[in-house]
Amino acid sequence: MWKPVERIKYKALDDEWPSADEAAKSRLFSSVAIGDISLQQRTWIPAMVPWRSNEEGEVTQDVLDWYQRFAEGKPGAIVIEATGIRNTPSGPLLRIGDDRYIPGLKKLVQTVRAASDGKTRLFIQLIDFMTIRRRPDTQKFLSRFLTISDAHRTLLQMPDADDGVVRDNLLALSLEQLQVVLTEKEWEDMSFGYRERVTDTHINEIAELPQVLPRLFSDAARRAELAGFDGVELHFAHAYTMASFLSATNSRTDGYGGTQEGRVRLPLEVYHAVRENTAKKFIVGCRMLTDEIFEQGSRLNDATYFAEQFASVGMDFLSFSRGGKFDDAKQPKVGWAAYPYTGQSGYECMPSFISDSFGPFGRNINPVAHIRENLAAKELKVPCITAGGIHTFMQAESILEKDQADIIGFARQSLADPDWFEKVRQGLGGQATLCRFSNYCEGLDQKHKQVTCELWDRVDLDVDGVSKTSDGKRRMIAPAWKSS
Ligand SMILES: Cc1cc2nc3c(=O)[nH]c(=O)nc-3n(C[C@H](O)[C@H](O)[C@H](O)COP(=O)(O)O)c2cc1C
């Protein structure tokens, strides 16, 4: 992962914990309305893909066990991981692209309701993503995958050569020479792996995304409603299709790109389609970026405008992240696909303990506060969720006291200790295991390995009945809380 040059090492904060009485009077443990429902506390577990589904994208027993463990901590809300809205194979990512997924998802809802004694609200994150392929071996790319064109013939000064001869000549070139002969896109396909963009409108499926996506999202939301979820979170953040429409790099000329108005058009159409296809009480919010972080990306002023648009049409919540883009991702190894959390934008999305003078904690607080202030100034009321390096009660309470957000997201902290919420609420915060922000979990995600936390995945590994990862080396879920 990318690291700031300063490389200053940080430890988890050594803050004080509230007594049960103080917690009961705190803002963090006060209720908050979201649309027509309310959360019992202002704590939120943001979406995290744990690689627990199967090739069919189904809710497996591992998925149920995973979310049951989080629900035992009784946070205000859990957002189920990014779940694919299409009915197409996408590896072991959870899917909601067909009615056959409804029974499994229903079970997931029931599991969370039971484990949290009905205290935790449950949302599911709906995602669409475009094709990305693994980085090919250079030889294979030149001899098989590359489409030979007249431009290659011209640059190689062999106008009449057949494809085989052109390929042989390309294979004999150095990388520097190849970079001159290949187009920018061909060079990227060879050195990073093929990746579709929303601007590839010469591809029919991409040109037609604005016609297709509202329906796919709204069908998925209807299934989520039938399964019993309290609502959906539309994934408009990070490296995926909808965030790419919002991106400053979206130069589509069909009315769905270019200006801020053009870039927000499809996300708004998706929202309206979802709203029309679900009951009024069903919660519809989104996850979006305060900043794309890479140089040509959208900035805070874009996000402020987008948030205003989303709030104006009646979105029920706005959950903020930052970065997490392909645009500045590191070159993957041959045989691996690019991963959107390897560049600086990835660092800003999941800051690690090796940081700069600002540090890894709360890097998104001020941007979210700015957006929220702007919404308030325009009398737009929508709960805003902030996240990023938050792991203590005092951090969270101070954000709420300063009116910088309405709800606090704890992603990696809840992985480190799913009981954090109950421990703090009961005045036992000192017993919480605090995240080190080493990004061990993110490293597993990058390799598409079952996500666990280094702080507990080897604990009591040999105890009977402990379920283990496929390599047998790690436990799958955090051990039960033994109150000390
Ligand atoms: C293993 C892992 C998987 C993640 N998957 C998702 C995801 O599916 N959707 C999403 O919006 N964010 C995802 N994230 C980002 C988190 O939701 C969160 O924004 C980020 O970790 C920063 O918050 P934190 O400092 O509280 O961990 C993931 C993070 C991790 C560590």
PDBQT file of the ligand as one rigid body, heavy atoms in Angstrom, charges set to zero:
ROOT
HETATM    1  C1  LIG A 501     -11.773  -5.461   4.366  1.00  0.00    +0.000 C 
HETATM    2  C2  LIG A 501     -12.486  -4.216   3.959  1.00  0.00    +0.000 A 
HETATM    3  C3  LIG A 501     -13.514  -4.273   3.019  1.00  0.00    +0.000 A 
HETATM    4  C4  LIG A 501     -14.194  -3.106   2.641  1.00  0.00    +0.000 A 
HETATM    5  N1  LIG A 501     -15.258  -3.190   1.776  1.00  0.00    +0.000 NA
HETATM    6  C5  LIG A 501     -16.003  -2.092   1.513  1.00  0.00    +0.000 A 
HETATM    7  C6  LIG A 501     -17.215  -2.180   0.777  1.00  0.00    +0.000 A 
HETATM    8  O1  LIG A 501     -17.678  -3.264   0.404  1.00  0.00    +0.000 OA
HETATM    9  N2  LIG A 501     -17.885  -1.030   0.520  1.00  0.00    +0.000 N 
HETATM   10  C7  LIG A 501     -17.459   0.194   0.974  1.00  0.00    +0.000 A 
HETATM   11  O2  LIG A 501     -18.119   1.209   0.705  1.00  0.00    +0.000 OA
HETATM   12  N3  LIG A 501     -16.325   0.297   1.701  1.00  0.00    +0.000 NA
HETATM   13  C8  LIG A 501     -15.612  -0.801   1.997  1.00  0.00    +0.000 A 
HETATM   14  N4  LIG A 501     -14.510  -0.705   2.813  1.00  0.00    +0.000 N 
HETATM   15  C9  LIG A 501     -14.139   0.628   3.381  1.00  0.00    +0.000 C 
HETATM   16  C10 LIG A 501     -14.755   0.818   4.777  1.00  0.00    +0.000 C 
HETATM   17  O3  LIG A 501     -16.162   0.785   4.719  1.00  0.00    +0.000 OA
HETATM   18  C11 LIG A 501     -14.326   2.149   5.418  1.00  0.00    +0.000 C 
HETATM   19  O4  LIG A 501     -14.772   3.217   4.640  1.00  0.00    +0.000 OA
HETATM   20  C12 LIG A 501     -12.817   2.266   5.593  1.00  0.00    +0.000 C 
HETATM   21  O5  LIG A 501     -12.268   1.082   6.125  1.00  0.00    +0.000 OA
HETATM   22  C13 LIG A 501     -12.445   3.443   6.507  1.00  0.00    +0.000 C 
HETATM   23  O6  LIG A 501     -13.110   3.355   7.738  1.00  0.00    +0.000 OA
HETATM   24  P1  LIG A 501     -12.373   2.779   9.078  1.00  0.00    +0.000 P 
HETATM   25  O7  LIG A 501     -11.170   3.618   9.301  1.00  0.00    +0.000 OA
HETATM   26  O8  LIG A 501     -13.418   2.915  10.142  1.00  0.00    +0.000 OA
HETATM   27  O9  LIG A 501     -11.997   1.379   8.793  1.00  0.00    +0.000 OA
HETATM   28  C14 LIG A 501     -13.818  -1.856   3.197  1.00  0.00    +0.000 A 
HETATM   29  C15 LIG A 501     -12.785  -1.807   4.148  1.00  0.00    +0.000 A 
HETATM   30  C16 LIG A 501     -12.130  -2.963   4.540  1.00  0.00    +0.000 A 
HETATM   31  C17 LIG A 501     -11.038  -2.876   5.579  1.00  0.00    +0.000 C 
ENDROOT
TORSDOF 0
